Amino acid sequence: MLHTPNNSLDLDAKRAGLTKGFSLLELLLVVALIGILSAFAVPTYQTYLQKTRFMEVVQHSHALRIAQSACLLQAGEDISACDTFAELAMPAASSSDNTQSITLSSSSGAITGTGTTSAGGYTFTLTPIINGDGLLMYAVGGSCIVAGFCGP
């Protein structure tokens, strides 16, 4: 038997060949959606990176707090006996890519860590407080709390 081509089938085959792929409108829609999603994702990711970098400042400050706490166990309730790096038997903190400085107040023993601009440039403070029962506590402060980079 001979097969005779059907005109409607040929026309459908031609139309099907033309509809393979995406139209310009569909491509523009996908590009627009990716742009909108990235407009939200990029700032969030940058904030996440700054928070992560600032954690280095918090960690350095807590290391100094531990050394100061150990010193205060030996010195009793005298904060002035533990308010310099030499008294804590620690080298002065040096700056890094994320930590601009870690300072120790010679009057109150407060520890202040400052982040670089890549870490947000915020400060983190730990102030030693000895209550009436001789219990050592640290008050947490700094501009990082308002920014949400560290907890109170």
WOBELFEN-V191797 format. One record per backbone hydrogen bond with DSSP energy under -1.0 kcal/mol. CO is the residue of the C=O (numbers start at 1). NH is the residue of the N-H. E is the energy in kcal/mol with one decimal. If there is no record, write none. Layout:
BEGIN
co: {CO CO}
nh: {NH NH}
e: {E E}
END
This chain:
BEGIN
co: {6 7 8 9 10 11 12 13 14 15 23 24 25 26 27 28 29 30 31 32 33 34 35 37 38 40 41 42 43 44 45 46 47 48 49 50 51 53 54 55 56 57 58 59 60 61 62 63 64 65 66 67 68 69 70 71 72 77 78 79 84 85 86 98 99 101 103 105 110 111 112 113 114 114 116 117 122 123 124 125 126 127 129 131 135 137 139 141 142 143 144 144}
nh: {10 11 12 13 14 15 16 17 18 19 27 28 29 30 31 32 33 34 35 36 37 38 39 41 42 44 45 46 47 48 49 50 51 52 53 54 55 56 58 59 60 61 62 63 64 65 66 67 68 69 70 71 72 73 74 75 76 79 81 82 88 90 89 116 96 114 112 109 105 126 103 124 100 101 121 120 115 144 113 141 111 139 137 134 131 129 127 125 145 147 149 150}
e: {-2.1 -2.2 -2.0 -2.1 -2.1 -2.2 -2.4 -1.6 -1.4 -1.3 -2.0 -2.5 -2.2 -2.0 -2.4 -2.4 -2.3 -2.3 -2.1 -2.3 -2.5 -2.4 -1.6 -2.2 -2.3 -1.1 -2.5 -2.3 -2.2 -2.2 -2.3 -2.1 -2.5 -2.3 -2.4 -2.5 -1.3 -1.2 -1.7 -2.5 -2.3 -2.2 -2.3 -2.0 -1.8 -1.9 -2.1 -1.7 -2.3 -2.6 -2.1 -2.0 -2.5 -1.4 -1.0 -2.5 -1.3 -1.1 -1.3 -2.0 -1.3 -2.5 -1.1 -2.1 -2.9 -3.0 -2.4 -1.5 -2.9 -2.6 -2.9 -2.5 -2.5 -1.6 -2.3 -1.4 -2.8 -1.9 -3.2 -2.3 -3.1 -2.8 -3.0 -2.1 -2.2 -3.4 -2.4 -2.7 -1.1 -1.4 -2.5 -1.1}
END
